[in-house]
Amino acid sequence: MNHKAIRALYTNVVTIDDGAGAFDAEGNKVTIDMVAVNAWIDPEAYKAKRQQAYPSIPEQLDILYHSGFDAWKSAIQAVKEEFPK
């Protein structure tokens, strides 16, 4: 089960058990629409993708030292364009 999607779509869910299901604060089972859960797209997924794609700090410093601010800015902007918000 995609716990993050369930929590985003069903704000009343406080407990999720992959075998038993999702439950609210009173222990009542919450009916989950798995089609909606599977279709949910994390609005913050771009952050992890950007983090992996950015040059490392040593590489960024190398770009700054050897090629200047504009080259560094271009390298960062390319990642932001590849993985927009």
Secondary structure, 3 states (H helix, E strand, C coil): CCHHHHHHHCCCCCEEECCCEEECCCCCEECCCHHHHHHCCCCCHHHHHHHHHCCCHHHHHHHHHHHCHHHHHHHHHHHHHHCCC
